[in-house]
Amino acid sequence: MPNTKQDRARVAGGQDHEVRYEAKTEGVSKDKVKDTVKDVGNSRKKVEAKLDKKS
């Protein structure tokens, strides 16, 4: 099943491959990505914005 635009707009915090991808992209740990998803929700824009502030 191909990814849809909506799929790419979210970070599934419970799916290791998505957490690993986001951690690698942002240069942070997987735990930091998971914690950020818990804090701000699964919107990729919000997760990336918060991770960028922490870096």
C-alpha positions as CSV (number, residue, x, y, z in Angstrom):
1,M,0.0,0.0,0.0
2,P,1.6,3.3,-1.0
3,N,2.0,6.1,1.6
4,T,-0.5,8.9,1.3
5,K,0.1,12.5,2.0
6,Q,-1.7,12.1,5.3
7,D,0.6,9.2,6.3
8,R,3.7,11.3,5.7
9,A,2.2,14.1,7.8
10,R,2.2,11.9,10.9
11,V,4.8,10.2,13.0
12,A,3.5,6.9,14.4
13,G,5.3,6.8,17.8
14,G,4.5,3.1,18.2
15,Q,6.1,2.0,14.9
16,D,9.8,1.5,15.2
17,H,10.6,2.1,11.6
18,E,8.9,5.6,11.7
19,V,10.6,6.5,15.0
20,R,14.0,5.3,13.7
21,Y,13.6,7.3,10.5
22,E,12.6,10.5,12.3
23,A,15.4,10.1,14.8
24,K,18.0,9.7,12.0
25,T,16.5,12.6,10.0
26,E,16.6,14.9,13.1
27,G,19.9,13.6,14.5
28,V,18.4,12.6,17.9
29,S,17.7,9.4,19.8
30,K,14.6,7.2,19.2
31,D,13.6,7.9,22.9
32,K,13.7,11.6,22.2
33,V,11.3,11.2,19.2
34,K,8.9,9.0,21.3
35,D,8.9,11.6,24.1
36,T,8.3,14.4,21.7
37,V,5.4,12.5,20.1
38,K,3.9,12.1,23.6
39,D,4.3,15.8,24.3
40,V,3.0,17.4,21.0
41,G,1.1,14.6,19.3
42,N,1.9,12.8,16.1
43,S,1.9,15.8,13.7
44,R,5.2,15.5,11.8
45,K,5.5,19.3,11.6
46,K,5.0,19.8,15.4
47,V,7.4,16.9,16.2
48,E,10.1,18.3,13.9
49,A,9.6,21.9,15.2
50,K,10.0,20.8,18.8
51,L,13.0,18.6,18.0
52,D,14.6,21.5,16.1
53,K,14.2,23.7,19.2
54,K,15.9,21.1,21.4
55,S,18.9,20.7,19.1
